Amino acid sequence: MEEQPSGTPDAQPEEQSTDLRSEIDALKTQIHGYEHRIKSMEQRQGQQPMLPQTNLISSSFLSRAFAVFGHNLVASLIIILPLYLLIFIIIIFVGVSLTNF
């Protein structure tokens, strides 16, 4: 004969099956609640705009500093290179026109 572990009541099989069924129903209810929460979280996440993949919002100070430096460098190149090109073209034309005289 099998011995019941100590601490477990000597219950009838019908009572045990009823207890197990009620526990299963409670777990199914919890699972359904979790599924609903996951679906609502996925919907909210889909509605939020995606953040750009940039180091400007990084948690590391050094990464943010280099990102700002890089953006500053690119912006200054975009502004200054056309001016340098214009000055170079003017110098070439003025230099060429001065050698012709």
C-alpha positions, -999 to +999 in steps of 0.1 A: +000+000+000+011+035-007+015+058+023+002+094+021+030+120+027+028+136+061+009+169+061-016+160+034-051+154+045-067+121+038-093+133+014-117+115-009-107+113-046-138+133-055-128+161-032-093+161-046-105+162-082-128+191-073-100+209-056-077+203-086-104+214-111-110+246-091-072+252-090-069+246-128-098+270-134-081+297-113-048+291-132-067+294-165-082+327-153-048+340-145-034+329-179-063+346-196-055+378-176-019+376-185-027+371-222-050+402-221-022+423-204+004+412-230-020+420-259-027+455-245+010+461-239+018+451-275-009+474-288+004+503-267+040+496-279+029+495-315+012+529-311+043+546-297+067+561-322+100+542-325+130+560-310+159+566-334+190+544-332+214+570-320+238+574-292+224+608-282+200+589-259+226+564-246+230+558-209+268+562-213+281+597-209+311+590-232+288+577-260+266+607-257+296+631-257+311+615-289+276+615-306+273+653-299+308+659-311+301+639-343+269+658-350+286+691-344+315+681-367+292+671-395+270+702-392+300+725-393+314+707-424+281+710-441+281+748-434+318+755-440+327+734-470+305+753-495+320+785-482+356+772-486+347+759-521+333+794-530+364+811-517+387+786-536+368+793-568+370+830-564+408+828-556+413+807-587+395+831-610+411+861-594+445+845-596+440+834-632+428+868-642+457+885-625+482+864-644+466+873-677+474+910-672 
